[in-house]
Amino acid sequence: MILRESDFAEYLNNDPNIKSKVKAVNSRLSKARLVERQFETSLDSIVADDNLMFQTLCRIKNEMNDTNGNISNAVRKYYLFLKGKEFPPLSEWRG
């Protein structure tokens, strides 16, 4: 489980849409680590496979009580960080 934490933190710190940098960045990093622990795998391997990304987002929704979407948002930000594009909404996924 090797989250590219420092690179991801730098990416988030450079995101003009994130206002409260320290709190928001630390929160996303914490949630990303939480997903890695919960599913015992690295976010890099999840993001590398779009089908696995979809399955993981579904599992986050169903197994981690992600009612406000903060956990899946952290994973989606990591996807954007690595791939340079956003993962589609689950309702639009065509795997």
N, CA, C and O atoms as a CHARMM CRD file, in Angstrom:
* protein
*
  380
    1    1 MET  N      0.84100  -1.18200   0.00000 PROA 1      0.00000
    2    1 MET  CA     0.00000   0.00000   0.00000 PROA 1      0.00000
    3    1 MET  C      0.88400   1.24300   0.00000 PROA 1      0.00000
    4    1 MET  O      1.29100   1.74000   1.05000 PROA 1      0.00000
    5    2 ILE  N      1.15900   1.71300  -1.16800 PROA 2      0.00000
    6    2 ILE  CA     2.06900   2.83800  -1.31300 PROA 2      0.00000
    7    2 ILE  C      1.32700   4.00300  -1.97300 PROA 2      0.00000
    8    2 ILE  O      1.42900   4.21400  -3.18200 PROA 2      0.00000
    9    3 LEU  N      0.60300   4.73200  -1.18500 PROA 3      0.00000
   10    3 LEU  CA    -0.03400   5.95200  -1.66400 PROA 3      0.00000
   11    3 LEU  C      1.06300   6.97100  -1.94400 PROA 3      0.00000
   12    3 LEU  O      1.93400   7.18700  -1.10200 PROA 3      0.00000
   13    4 ARG  N      1.03100   7.58800  -3.09500 PROA 4      0.00000
   14    4 ARG  CA     2.03200   8.61600  -3.42400 PROA 4      0.00000
   15    4 ARG  C      1.65800   9.90200  -2.70400 PROA 4      0.00000
   16    4 ARG  O      1.25200  10.89200  -3.31300 PROA 4      0.00000
   17    5 GLU  N      1.81000   9.84900  -1.38600 PROA 5      0.00000
   18    5 GLU  CA     1.25500  10.86500  -0.50500 PROA 5      0.00000
   19    5 GLU  C      1.80500  12.26500  -0.73800 PROA 5      0.00000
   20    5 GLU  O      1.03600  13.21800  -0.86300 PROA 5      0.00000
   21    6 SER  N      3.12000  12.40000  -0.79800 PROA 6      0.00000
   22    6 SER  CA     3.67200  13.75600  -0.93500 PROA 6      0.00000
   23    6 SER  C      3.32100  14.36800  -2.29300 PROA 6      0.00000
   24    6 SER  O      3.01200  15.55700  -2.37300 PROA 6      0.00000
   25    7 ASP  N      3.36700  13.56600  -3.35900 PROA 7      0.00000
   26    7 ASP  CA     2.99100  14.06900  -4.68000 PROA 7      0.00000
   27    7 ASP  C      1.50200  14.43700  -4.72300 PROA 7      0.00000
   28    7 ASP  O      1.11900  15.45500  -5.30000 PROA 7      0.00000
   29    8 PHE  N      0.67800  13.59200  -4.10600 PROA 8      0.00000
   30    8 PHE  CA    -0.76200  13.83900  -4.07000 PROA 8      0.00000
   31    8 PHE  C     -1.04900  15.10300  -3.24900 PROA 8      0.00000
   32    8 PHE  O     -1.88200  15.91800  -3.64700 PROA 8      0.00000
   33    9 ALA  N     -0.37600  15.27100  -2.12000 PROA 9      0.00000
   34    9 ALA  CA    -0.56400  16.46700  -1.29100 PROA 9      0.00000
   35    9 ALA  C     -0.17900  17.72200  -2.06800 PROA 9      0.00000
   36    9 ALA  O     -0.87300  18.73600  -2.00000 PROA 9      0.00000
   37   10 GLU  N      0.90800  17.65400  -2.79200 PROA 10     0.00000
   38   10 GLU  CA     1.33800  18.80300  -3.60100 PROA 10     0.00000
   39   10 GLU  C      0.29700  19.11200  -4.67400 PROA 10     0.00000
   40   10 GLU  O     -0.03700  20.27300  -4.91000 PROA 10     0.00000
   41   11 TYR  N     -0.21400  18.06000  -5.32500 PROA 11     0.00000
   42   11 TYR  CA    -1.25700  18.23100  -6.34200 PROA 11     0.00000
   43   11 TYR  C     -2.48300  18.92700  -5.73600 PROA 11     0.00000
   44   11 TYR  O     -3.02000  19.86800  -6.32200 PROA 11     0.00000
   45   12 LEU  N     -2.92200  18.45800  -4.56000 PROA 12     0.00000
   46   12 LEU  CA    -4.08900  19.05500  -3.90900 PROA 12     0.00000
   47   12 LEU  C     -3.81100  20.49800  -3.49100 PROA 12     0.00000
   48   12 LEU  O     -4.68100  21.36000  -3.61500 PROA 12     0.00000
   49   13 ASN  N     -2.61300  20.75800  -3.00100 PROA 13     0.00000
   50   13 ASN  CA    -2.25500  22.11700  -2.59000 PROA 13     0.00000
   51   13 ASN  C     -2.26400  23.08700  -3.76500 PROA 13     0.00000
   52   13 ASN  O     -2.49300  24.28300  -3.58100 PROA 13     0.00000
   53   14 ASN  N     -2.02000  22.58400  -4.96100 PROA 14     0.00000
   54   14 ASN  CA    -2.01100  23.42200  -6.15800 PROA 14     0.00000
   55   14 ASN  C     -3.38600  23.54800  -6.81600 PROA 14     0.00000
   56   14 ASN  O     -3.53700  24.26200  -7.80700 PROA 14     0.00000
   57   15 ASP  N     -4.39200  22.85300  -6.26500 PROA 15     0.00000
   58   15 ASP  CA    -5.74800  22.87800  -6.81900 PROA 15     0.00000
   59   15 ASP  C     -6.42800  24.18300  -6.40300 PROA 15     0.00000
   60   15 ASP  O     -6.68200  24.39100  -5.21700 PROA 15     0.00000
   61   16 PRO  N     -6.72800  25.07000  -7.36800 PROA 16     0.00000
   62   16 PRO  CA    -7.33300  26.36300  -7.01100 PROA 16     0.00000
   63   16 PRO  C     -8.74000  26.23600  -6.43900 PROA 16     0.00000
   64   16 PRO  O     -9.24200  27.18400  -5.83500 PROA 16     0.00000
   65   17 ASN  N     -9.39400  25.07600  -6.61800 PROA 17     0.00000
   66   17 ASN  CA   -10.74800  24.88300  -6.10200 PROA 17     0.00000
   67   17 ASN  C    -10.77300  24.54000  -4.61500 PROA 17     0.00000
   68   17 ASN  O    -11.82900  24.59500  -3.98400 PROA 17     0.00000
   69   18 ILE  N     -9.62300  24.19000  -4.05600 PROA 18     0.00000
   70   18 ILE  CA    -9.55700  23.84800  -2.64000 PROA 18     0.00000
   71   18 ILE  C     -9.18800  25.10600  -1.86500 PROA 18     0.00000
   72   18 ILE  O     -8.10100  25.65600  -2.04200 PROA 18     0.00000
   73   19 LYS  N    -10.09000  25.55400  -1.01200 PROA 19     0.00000
   74   19 LYS  CA    -9.90000  26.82400  -0.30200 PROA 19     0.00000
   75   19 LYS  C     -9.08900  26.64300   0.98700 PROA 19     0.00000
   76   19 LYS  O     -8.02800  27.24900   1.13800 PROA 19     0.00000
   77   20 SER  N     -9.57300  25.82500   1.90600 PROA 20     0.00000
   78   20 SER  CA    -8.88000  25.64400   3.19300 PROA 20     0.00000
   79   20 SER  C     -7.83000  24.55200   3.02400 PROA 20     0.00000
   80   20 SER  O     -8.06000  23.39100   3.36300 PROA 20     0.00000
   81   21 LYS  N     -6.68800  24.94100   2.50200 PROA 21     0.00000
   82   21 LYS  CA    -5.66800  23.98500   2.05800 PROA 21     0.00000
   83   21 LYS  C     -5.31000  22.92600   3.09200 PROA 21     0.00000
   84   21 LYS  O     -5.45400  21.73400   2.82200 PROA 21     0.00000
   85   22 VAL  N     -4.85400  23.32900   4.25300 PROA 22     0.00000
   86   22 VAL  CA    -4.32700  22.35900   5.22100 PROA 22     0.00000
   87   22 VAL  C     -5.39100  21.35200   5.62500 PROA 22     0.00000
   88   22 VAL  O     -5.16000  20.14400   5.57400 PROA 22     0.00000
   89   23 LYS  N     -6.55100  21.84500   6.02500 PROA 23     0.00000
   90   23 LYS  CA    -7.62000  20.95500   6.47100 PROA 23     0.00000
   91   23 LYS  C     -8.11500  20.05100   5.33800 PROA 23     0.00000
   92   23 LYS  O     -8.25800  18.84300   5.52600 PROA 23     0.00000
   93   24 ALA  N     -8.36900  20.61800   4.19600 PROA 24     0.00000
   94   24 ALA  CA    -8.91000  19.84900   3.07300 PROA 24     0.00000
   95   24 ALA  C     -7.90100  18.82600   2.56100 PROA 24     0.00000
   96   24 ALA  O     -8.26400  17.68700   2.27000 PROA 24     0.00000
   97   25 VAL  N     -6.65500  19.22100   2.45300 PROA 25     0.00000
   98   25 VAL  CA    -5.62400  18.31100   1.96100 PROA 25     0.00000
   99   25 VAL  C     -5.42600  17.16900   2.95000 PROA 25     0.00000
  100   25 VAL  O     -5.38000  16.00500   2.55000 PROA 25     0.00000
  101   26 ASN  N     -5.31000  17.49000   4.23800 PROA 26     0.00000
  102   26 ASN  CA    -5.12400  16.43900   5.24900 PROA 26     0.00000
  103   26 ASN  C     -6.31200  15.49800   5.30000 PROA 26     0.00000
  104   26 ASN  O     -6.13900  14.29400   5.48500 PROA 26     0.00000
  105   27 SER  N     -7.50200  16.02400   5.14000 PROA 27     0.00000
  106   27 SER  CA    -8.71300  15.20700   5.14000 PROA 27     0.00000
  107   27 SER  C     -8.70600  14.22400   3.96600 PROA 27     0.00000
  108   27 SER  O     -9.00800  13.04300   4.13600 PROA 27     0.00000
  109   28 ARG  N     -8.36000  14.71600   2.78100 PROA 28     0.00000
  110   28 ARG  CA    -8.33100  13.82900   1.60600 PROA 28     0.00000
  111   28 ARG  C     -7.24500  12.76800   1.73000 PROA 28     0.00000
  112   28 ARG  O     -7.45400  11.61500   1.35500 PROA 28     0.00000
  113   29 LEU  N     -6.09500  13.15300   2.25200 PROA 29     0.00000
  114   29 LEU  CA    -5.02600  12.17700   2.45100 PROA 29     0.00000
  115   29 LEU  C     -5.45200  11.10900   3.45600 PROA 29     0.00000
  116   29 LEU  O     -5.19400   9.92200   3.25800 PROA 29     0.00000
  117   30 SER  N     -6.09400  11.53200   4.51500 PROA 30     0.00000
  118   30 SER  CA    -6.56800  10.60700   5.53800 PROA 30     0.00000
  119   30 SER  C     -7.59200   9.62600   4.95500 PROA 30     0.00000
  120   30 SER  O     -7.54300   8.42700   5.23300 PROA 30     0.00000
  121   31 LYS  N     -8.50400  10.14100   4.15500 PROA 31     0.00000
  122   31 LYS  CA    -9.53000   9.28400   3.54700 PROA 31     0.00000
  123   31 LYS  C     -8.91100   8.31800   2.52600 PROA 31     0.00000
  124   31 LYS  O     -9.34500   7.17300   2.40900 PROA 31     0.00000
  125   32 ALA  N     -7.90700   8.78100   1.79700 PROA 32     0.00000
  126   32 ALA  CA    -7.22000   7.91000   0.83700 PROA 32     0.00000
  127   32 ALA  C     -6.52900   6.76400   1.57600 PROA 32     0.00000
  128   32 ALA  O     -6.60600   5.61100   1.14900 PROA 32     0.00000
  129   33 ARG  N     -5.85800   7.07900   2.67700 PROA 33     0.00000
  130   33 ARG  CA    -5.20800   6.02200   3.47800 PROA 33     0.00000
  131   33 ARG  C     -6.24300   5.06700   4.05200 PROA 33     0.00000
  132   33 ARG  O     -6.00500   3.86100   4.12600 PROA 33     0.00000
  133   34 LEU  N     -7.38800   5.60000   4.45800 PROA 34     0.00000
  134   34 LEU  CA    -8.46800   4.78100   4.99800 PROA 34     0.00000
  135   34 LEU  C     -8.93900   3.74300   3.97800 PROA 34     0.00000
  136   34 LEU  O     -9.15100   2.57900   4.32100 PROA 34     0.00000
  137   35 VAL  N     -9.10100   4.16800   2.73200 PROA 35     0.00000
  138   35 VAL  CA    -9.53300   3.24600   1.67100 PROA 35     0.00000
  139   35 VAL  C     -8.48400   2.15300   1.46500 PROA 35     0.00000
  140   35 VAL  O     -8.82900   0.98200   1.31000 PROA 35     0.00000
  141   36 GLU  N     -7.22200   2.53100   1.46400 PROA 36     0.00000
  142   36 GLU  CA    -6.16300   1.52900   1.30100 PROA 36     0.00000
  143   36 GLU  C     -6.19700   0.50400   2.43700 PROA 36     0.00000
  144   36 GLU  O     -6.03300  -0.69300   2.20200 PROA 36     0.00000
  145   37 ARG  N     -6.40700   0.97100   3.65000 PROA 37     0.00000
  146   37 ARG  CA    -6.48200   0.03700   4.78700 PROA 37     0.00000
  147   37 ARG  C     -7.72700  -0.83700   4.69600 PROA 37     0.00000
  148   37 ARG  O     -7.65900  -2.04800   4.90500 PROA 37     0.00000
  149   38 GLN  N     -8.85800  -0.22300   4.38700 PROA 38     0.00000
  150   38 GLN  CA   -10.12800  -0.94800   4.33800 PROA 38     0.00000
  151   38 GLN  C    -10.09100  -2.08000   3.31000 PROA 38     0.00000
  152   38 GLN  O    -10.56800  -3.18200   3.57800 PROA 38     0.00000
  153   39 PHE  N     -9.52600  -1.80700   2.14200 PROA 39     0.00000
  154   39 PHE  CA    -9.55300  -2.78300   1.05400 PROA 39     0.00000
  155   39 PHE  C     -8.20800  -3.47900   0.85400 PROA 39     0.00000
  156   39 PHE  O     -8.04300  -4.27700  -0.06900 PROA 39     0.00000
  157   40 GLU  N     -7.24800  -3.16800   1.72800 PROA 40     0.00000
  158   40 GLU  CA    -5.93100  -3.81300   1.73200 PROA 40     0.00000
  159   40 GLU  C     -5.27800  -3.82800   0.35400 PROA 40     0.00000
  160   40 GLU  O     -4.79000  -4.85800  -0.11000 PROA 40     0.00000
  161   41 THR  N     -5.28100  -2.67500  -0.27900 PROA 41     0.00000
  162   41 THR  CA    -4.64600  -2.51400  -1.58000 PROA 41     0.00000
  163   41 THR  C     -4.24800  -1.05300  -1.75800 PROA 41     0.00000
  164   41 THR  O     -4.69900  -0.18800  -1.00700 PROA 41     0.00000
  165   42 SER  N     -3.42200  -0.78200  -2.73200 PROA 42     0.00000
  166   42 SER  CA    -2.99400   0.60200  -2.95800 PROA 42     0.00000
  167   42 SER  C     -3.96200   1.32200  -3.88300 PROA 42     0.00000
  168   42 SER  O     -4.58800   0.71400  -4.75100 PROA 42     0.00000
  169   43 LEU  N     -4.06900   2.61900  -3.68200 PROA 43     0.00000
  170   43 LEU  CA    -4.89400   3.41200  -4.59500 PROA 43     0.00000
  171   43 LEU  C     -4.31000   3.38900  -5.99800 PROA 43     0.00000
  172   43 LEU  O     -5.04900   3.48300  -6.97800 PROA 43     0.00000
  173   44 ASP  N     -2.99900   3.26600  -6.10500 PROA 44     0.00000
  174   44 ASP  CA    -2.39100   3.18900  -7.43900 PROA 44     0.00000
  175   44 ASP  C     -2.94700   2.00600  -8.22600 PROA 44     0.00000
  176   44 ASP  O     -3.25400   2.13800  -9.41000 PROA 44     0.00000
  177   45 SER  N     -3.07800   0.85200  -7.57400 PROA 45     0.00000
  178   45 SER  CA    -3.60400  -0.31900  -8.28900 PROA 45     0.00000
  179   45 SER  C     -5.09000  -0.17100  -8.58100 PROA 45     0.00000
  180   45 SER  O     -5.56600  -0.65400  -9.60800 PROA 45     0.00000
  181   46 ILE  N     -5.82600   0.48400  -7.70000 PROA 46     0.00000
  182   46 ILE  CA    -7.25700   0.71700  -7.93500 PROA 46     0.00000
  183   46 ILE  C     -7.44700   1.63700  -9.13500 PROA 46     0.00000
  184   46 ILE  O     -8.23800   1.34400 -10.03200 PROA 46     0.00000
  185   47 VAL  N     -6.71900   2.75000  -9.14500 PROA 47     0.00000
  186   47 VAL  CA    -6.85200   3.75400 -10.19600 PROA 47     0.00000
  187   47 VAL  C     -6.35100   3.24300 -11.54300 PROA 47     0.00000
  188   47 VAL  O     -6.81400   3.70200 -12.58700 PROA 47     0.00000
  189   48 ALA  N     -5.42900   2.31700 -11.53000 PROA 48     0.00000
  190   48 ALA  CA    -4.85900   1.78500 -12.77600 PROA 48     0.00000
  191   48 ALA  C     -5.88100   0.99800 -13.59400 PROA 48     0.00000
  192   48 ALA  O     -5.70600   0.84200 -14.80300 PROA 48     0.00000
  193   49 ASP  N     -6.93800   0.50300 -12.96500 PROA 49     0.00000
  194   49 ASP  CA    -7.92400  -0.34600 -13.62800 PROA 49     0.00000
  195   49 ASP  C     -9.30500   0.29300 -13.45900 PROA 49     0.00000
  196   49 ASP  O     -9.84200   0.32500 -12.35200 PROA 49     0.00000
  197   50 ASP  N     -9.87600   0.79700 -14.54700 PROA 50     0.00000
  198   50 ASP  CA   -11.15900   1.49600 -14.44900 PROA 50     0.00000
  199   50 ASP  C    -12.27500   0.61100 -13.89100 PROA 50     0.00000
  200   50 ASP  O    -13.13700   1.09800 -13.16000 PROA 50     0.00000
  201   51 ASN  N    -12.27000  -0.67800 -14.22500 PROA 51     0.00000
  202   51 ASN  CA   -13.28900  -1.57100 -13.66700 PROA 51     0.00000
  203   51 ASN  C    -13.13300  -1.70000 -12.15900 PROA 51     0.00000
  204   51 ASN  O    -14.12200  -1.70100 -11.42500 PROA 51     0.00000
  205   52 LEU  N    -11.89000  -1.80900 -11.69800 PROA 52     0.00000
  206   52 LEU  CA   -11.63200  -1.88300 -10.26400 PROA 52     0.00000
  207   52 LEU  C    -11.98500  -0.56300  -9.58500 PROA 52     0.00000
  208   52 LEU  O    -12.47000  -0.55800  -8.45400 PROA 52     0.00000
  209   53 MET  N    -11.74800   0.53300 -10.25700 PROA 53     0.00000
  210   53 MET  CA   -12.11600   1.85100  -9.73400 PROA 53     0.00000
  211   53 MET  C    -13.63000   1.90600  -9.51600 PROA 53     0.00000
  212   53 MET  O    -14.09500   2.32400  -8.45500 PROA 53     0.00000
  213   54 PHE  N    -14.37900   1.48800 -10.50900 PROA 54     0.00000
  214   54 PHE  CA   -15.84200   1.46500 -10.39600 PROA 54     0.00000
  215   54 PHE  C    -16.28100   0.57700  -9.23200 PROA 54     0.00000
  216   54 PHE  O    -17.10500   0.98100  -8.41200 PROA 54     0.00000
  217   55 GLN  N    -15.72500  -0.63700  -9.16400 PROA 55     0.00000
  218   55 GLN  CA   -16.08500  -1.57300  -8.08900 PROA 55     0.00000
  219   55 GLN  C    -15.74600  -0.99300  -6.72100 PROA 55     0.00000
  220   55 GLN  O    -16.51500  -1.13500  -5.77100 PROA 55     0.00000
  221   56 THR  N    -14.59800  -0.34100  -6.62800 PROA 56     0.00000
  222   56 THR  CA   -14.17900   0.24100  -5.35100 PROA 56     0.00000
  223   56 THR  C    -15.10700   1.37100  -4.93500 PROA 56     0.00000
  224   56 THR  O    -15.48700   1.45900  -3.76700 PROA 56     0.00000
  225   57 LEU  N    -15.47500   2.23400  -5.86900 PROA 57     0.00000
  226   57 LEU  CA   -16.40800   3.32000  -5.54100 PROA 57     0.00000
  227   57 LEU  C    -17.75100   2.75800  -5.07300 PROA 57     0.00000
  228   57 LEU  O    -18.36100   3.30100  -4.15300 PROA 57     0.00000
  229   58 CYS  N    -18.20800   1.68800  -5.69400 PROA 58     0.00000
  230   58 CYS  CA   -19.45100   1.03800  -5.25900 PROA 58     0.00000
  231   58 CYS  C    -19.29200   0.45800  -3.85700 PROA 58     0.00000
  232   58 CYS  O    -20.18800   0.58700  -3.02300 PROA 58     0.00000
  233   59 ARG  N    -18.15700  -0.17600  -3.60000 PROA 59     0.00000
  234   59 ARG  CA   -17.89700  -0.75700  -2.27900 PROA 59     0.00000
  235   59 ARG  C    -17.79900   0.34200  -1.21400 PROA 59     0.00000
  236   59 ARG  O    -18.29700   0.17000  -0.10100 PROA 59     0.00000
  237   60 ILE  N    -17.16400   1.46200  -1.54900 PROA 60     0.00000
  238   60 ILE  CA   -17.07200   2.56700  -0.59400 PROA 60     0.00000
  239   60 ILE  C    -18.47400   3.01600  -0.20400 PROA 60     0.00000
  240   60 ILE  O    -18.77000   3.22800   0.97200 PROA 60     0.00000
  241   61 LYS  N    -19.32400   3.15700  -1.20800 PROA 61     0.00000
  242   61 LYS  CA   -20.69700   3.60700  -0.98600 PROA 61     0.00000
  243   61 LYS  C    -21.45100   2.61200  -0.10200 PROA 61     0.00000
  244   61 LYS  O    -22.17500   3.01200   0.81000 PROA 61     0.00000
  245   62 ASN  N    -21.28000   1.32200  -0.37300 PROA 62     0.00000
  246   62 ASN  CA   -22.05100   0.28700   0.32400 PROA 62     0.00000
  247   62 ASN  C    -21.44800  -0.16200   1.65200 PROA 62     0.00000
  248   62 ASN  O    -22.18600  -0.46200   2.59000 PROA 62     0.00000
  249   63 GLU  N    -20.12900  -0.21100   1.74600 PROA 63     0.00000
  250   63 GLU  CA   -19.47400  -0.80200   2.91600 PROA 63     0.00000
  251   63 GLU  C    -18.91700   0.21100   3.90800 PROA 63     0.00000
  252   63 GLU  O    -18.71100  -0.12500   5.07400 PROA 63     0.00000
  253   64 MET  N    -18.66900   1.43500   3.47100 PROA 64     0.00000
  254   64 MET  CA   -18.00000   2.39400   4.34400 PROA 64     0.00000
  255   64 MET  C    -18.91700   3.52200   4.79500 PROA 64     0.00000
  256   64 MET  O    -18.44700   4.49800   5.38100 PROA 64     0.00000
  257   65 ASN  N    -20.20900   3.40800   4.53400 PROA 65     0.00000
  258   65 ASN  CA   -21.18000   4.40800   4.97900 PROA 65     0.00000
  259   65 ASN  C    -20.75700   5.81300   4.56000 PROA 65     0.00000
  260   65 ASN  O    -20.75600   6.74300   5.36600 PROA 65     0.00000
  261   66 ASP  N    -20.40300   5.94700   3.30300 PROA 66     0.00000
  262   66 ASP  CA   -19.92400   7.22700   2.75600 PROA 66     0.00000
  263   66 ASP  C    -21.11000   8.08500   2.33500 PROA 66     0.00000
  264   66 ASP  O    -21.28900   8.36800   1.15100 PROA 66     0.00000
  265   67 THR  N    -21.91400   8.49500   3.30200 PROA 67     0.00000
  266   67 THR  CA   -23.16200   9.19200   2.99900 PROA 67     0.00000
  267   67 THR  C    -22.94300  10.55800   2.35800 PROA 67     0.00000
  268   67 THR  O    -23.74100  10.97300   1.51700 PROA 67     0.00000
  269   68 ASN  N    -21.88700  11.26200   2.73100 PROA 68     0.00000
  270   68 ASN  CA   -21.66200  12.59000   2.15800 PROA 68     0.00000
  271   68 ASN  C    -20.70800  12.57000   0.96700 PROA 68     0.00000
  272   68 ASN  O    -20.46700  13.61200   0.35600 PROA 68     0.00000
  273   69 GLY  N    -20.16200  11.40200   0.62600 PROA 69     0.00000
  274   69 GLY  CA   -19.30300  11.27700  -0.54500 PROA 69     0.00000
  275   69 GLY  C    -17.86300  11.69700  -0.34600 PROA 69     0.00000
  276   69 GLY  O    -17.10000  11.73800  -1.31100 PROA 69     0.00000
  277   70 ASN  N    -17.46200  12.01500   0.89400 PROA 70     0.00000
  278   70 ASN  CA   -16.10000  12.48500   1.12800 PROA 70     0.00000
  279   70 ASN  C    -15.04200  11.42800   0.85600 PROA 70     0.00000
  280   70 ASN  O    -13.96300  11.74200   0.35300 PROA 70     0.00000
  281   71 ILE  N    -15.34100  10.18300   1.18400 PROA 71     0.00000
  282   71 ILE  CA   -14.34900   9.11600   0.97800 PROA 71     0.00000
  283   71 ILE  C    -14.16700   8.86500  -0.51300 PROA 71     0.00000
  284   71 ILE  O    -13.03900   8.82200  -1.00400 PROA 71     0.00000
  285   72 SER  N    -15.27100   8.69800  -1.23400 PROA 72     0.00000
  286   72 SER  CA   -15.15600   8.47000  -2.67900 PROA 72     0.00000
  287   72 SER  C    -14.56400   9.68600  -3.38000 PROA 72     0.00000
  288   72 SER  O    -13.87400   9.53900  -4.38900 PROA 72     0.00000
  289   73 ASN  N    -14.82300  10.88600  -2.86100 PROA 73     0.00000
  290   73 ASN  CA   -14.24000  12.09300  -3.44300 PROA 73     0.00000
  291   73 ASN  C    -12.71900  12.04500  -3.36200 PROA 73     0.00000
  292   73 ASN  O    -12.03900  12.43800  -4.31000 PROA 73     0.00000
  293   74 ALA  N    -12.18400  11.57400  -2.25900 PROA 74     0.00000
  294   74 ALA  CA   -10.72400  11.47200  -2.11200 PROA 74     0.00000
  295   74 ALA  C    -10.14900  10.50500  -3.14400 PROA 74     0.00000
  296   74 ALA  O     -9.09200  10.76300  -3.71800 PROA 74     0.00000
  297   75 VAL  N    -10.84500   9.39100  -3.37900 PROA 75     0.00000
  298   75 VAL  CA   -10.39200   8.41300  -4.37600 PROA 75     0.00000
  299   75 VAL  C    -10.51100   9.00400  -5.77800 PROA 75     0.00000
  300   75 VAL  O     -9.63100   8.80100  -6.61500 PROA 75     0.00000
  301   76 ARG  N    -11.58300   9.72300  -6.03300 PROA 76     0.00000
  302   76 ARG  CA   -11.75400  10.37100  -7.33900 PROA 76     0.00000
  303   76 ARG  C    -10.67200  11.42700  -7.57600 PROA 76     0.00000
  304   76 ARG  O    -10.18200  11.56900  -8.69600 PROA 76     0.00000
  305   77 LYS  N    -10.29900  12.16800  -6.53100 PROA 77     0.00000
  306   77 LYS  CA    -9.21200  13.15100  -6.66500 PROA 77     0.00000
  307   77 LYS  C     -7.89400  12.45300  -6.98400 PROA 77     0.00000
  308   77 LYS  O     -7.08800  12.96000  -7.76500 PROA 77     0.00000
  309   78 TYR  N     -7.68000  11.28800  -6.37600 PROA 78     0.00000
  310   78 TYR  CA    -6.44600  10.54300  -6.64100 PROA 78     0.00000
  311   78 TYR  C     -6.44100  10.06100  -8.09700 PROA 78     0.00000
  312   78 TYR  O     -5.40200  10.07600  -8.75800 PROA 78     0.00000
  313   79 TYR  N     -7.59400   9.64100  -8.58200 PROA 79     0.00000
  314   79 TYR  CA    -7.73800   9.23600  -9.98100 PROA 79     0.00000
  315   79 TYR  C     -7.38400  10.40700 -10.89900 PROA 79     0.00000
  316   79 TYR  O     -6.61800  10.24300 -11.84900 PROA 79     0.00000
  317   80 LEU  N     -7.93300  11.57400 -10.61900 PROA 80     0.00000
  318   80 LEU  CA    -7.65500  12.76900 -11.40000 PROA 80     0.00000
  319   80 LEU  C     -6.16800  13.12100 -11.34100 PROA 80     0.00000
  320   80 LEU  O     -5.57200  13.49700 -12.35100 PROA 80     0.00000
  321   81 PHE  N     -5.58100  12.99800 -10.16600 PROA 81     0.00000
  322   81 PHE  CA    -4.15500  13.25800  -9.96100 PROA 81     0.00000
  323   81 PHE  C     -3.30100  12.34800 -10.84800 PROA 81     0.00000
  324   81 PHE  O     -2.36300  12.81800 -11.49300 PROA 81     0.00000
  325   82 LEU  N     -3.61700  11.05500 -10.88500 PROA 82     0.00000
  326   82 LEU  CA    -2.78900  10.11400 -11.65100 PROA 82     0.00000
  327   82 LEU  C     -3.11000  10.09000 -13.14000 PROA 82     0.00000
  328   82 LEU  O     -2.21100   9.95800 -13.97100 PROA 82     0.00000
  329   83 LYS  N     -4.38200  10.21700 -13.47300 PROA 83     0.00000
  330   83 LYS  CA    -4.78500  10.03000 -14.87400 PROA 83     0.00000
  331   83 LYS  C     -5.02500  11.33400 -15.63700 PROA 83     0.00000
  332   83 LYS  O     -5.08100  11.32900 -16.86700 PROA 83     0.00000
  333   84 GLY  N     -5.16400  12.43700 -14.92200 PROA 84     0.00000
  334   84 GLY  CA    -5.38300  13.71800 -15.57900 PROA 84     0.00000
  335   84 GLY  C     -6.78500  13.88600 -16.13800 PROA 84     0.00000
  336   84 GLY  O     -7.02900  14.77300 -16.95600 PROA 84     0.00000
  337   85 LYS  N     -7.70100  13.04400 -15.70400 PROA 85     0.00000
  338   85 LYS  CA    -9.10400  13.16200 -16.12200 PROA 85     0.00000
  339   85 LYS  C     -9.97800  12.65000 -14.98800 PROA 85     0.00000
  340   85 LYS  O     -9.52600  11.88900 -14.13300 PROA 85     0.00000
  341   86 GLU  N    -11.22800  13.07400 -14.99400 PROA 86     0.00000
  342   86 GLU  CA   -12.14500  12.66000 -13.94100 PROA 86     0.00000
  343   86 GLU  C    -12.76700  11.31700 -14.27000 PROA 86     0.00000
  344   86 GLU  O    -13.01800  11.00300 -15.43400 PROA 86     0.00000
  345   87 PHE  N    -13.01500  10.51800 -13.22300 PROA 87     0.00000
  346   87 PHE  CA   -13.74900   9.26900 -13.38900 PROA 87     0.00000
  347   87 PHE  C    -15.23000   9.61900 -13.50200 PROA 87     0.00000
  348   87 PHE  O    -15.72600  10.45100 -12.74200 PROA 87     0.00000
  349   88 PRO  N    -15.94200   8.99300 -14.44100 PROA 88     0.00000
  350   88 PRO  CA   -17.35900   9.37000 -14.64000 PROA 88     0.00000
  351   88 PRO  C    -18.22200   9.02000 -13.42500 PROA 88     0.00000
  352   88 PRO  O    -17.88000   8.13100 -12.64500 PROA 88     0.00000
  353   89 PRO  N    -19.33800   9.72500 -13.27700 PROA 89     0.00000
  354   89 PRO  CA   -20.29000   9.36200 -12.20400 PROA 89     0.00000
  355   89 PRO  C    -20.70300   7.88900 -12.35000 PROA 89     0.00000
  356   89 PRO  O    -20.76500   7.36100 -13.46100 PROA 89     0.00000
  357   90 LEU  N    -20.98100   7.24200 -11.22600 PROA 90     0.00000
  358   90 LEU  CA   -21.33200   5.81500 -11.25600 PROA 90     0.00000
  359   90 LEU  C    -22.52200   5.54400 -12.16300 PROA 90     0.00000
  360   90 LEU  O    -22.57000   4.51300 -12.83500 PROA 90     0.00000
  361   91 SER  N    -23.48500   6.46400 -12.18700 PROA 91     0.00000
  362   91 SER  CA   -24.68100   6.27000 -13.01300 PROA 91     0.00000
  363   91 SER  C    -24.36800   6.32100 -14.51300 PROA 91     0.00000
  364   91 SER  O    -25.16200   5.85000 -15.32800 PROA 91     0.00000
  365   92 GLU  N    -23.21000   6.89100 -14.88100 PROA 92     0.00000
  366   92 GLU  CA   -22.83200   6.99700 -16.29200 PROA 92     0.00000
  367   92 GLU  C    -21.74100   5.99700 -16.69000 PROA 92     0.00000
  368   92 GLU  O    -21.31200   5.97200 -17.84400 PROA 92     0.00000
  369   93 TRP  N    -21.29500   5.17600 -15.73700 PROA 93     0.00000
  370   93 TRP  CA   -20.20800   4.24600 -16.00500 PROA 93     0.00000
  371   93 TRP  C    -20.61400   3.21100 -17.04600 PROA 93     0.00000
  372   93 TRP  O    -21.66600   2.58200 -16.93500 PROA 93     0.00000
  373   94 ARG  N    -19.78200   3.04500 -18.03900 PROA 94     0.00000
  374   94 ARG  CA   -20.02200   2.06500 -19.10500 PROA 94     0.00000
  375   94 ARG  C    -18.78600   1.17700 -19.22700 PROA 94     0.00000
  376   94 ARG  O    -18.06800   1.23900 -20.22600 PROA 94     0.00000
  377   95 GLY  N    -18.53800   0.34800 -18.20800 PROA 95     0.00000
  378   95 GLY  CA   -17.32600  -0.47900 -18.17700 PROA 95     0.00000
  379   95 GLY  C    -17.31500  -1.50000 -19.16600 PROA 95     0.00000
  380   95 GLY  O    -16.35500  -2.26600 -19.25100 PROA 95     0.00000
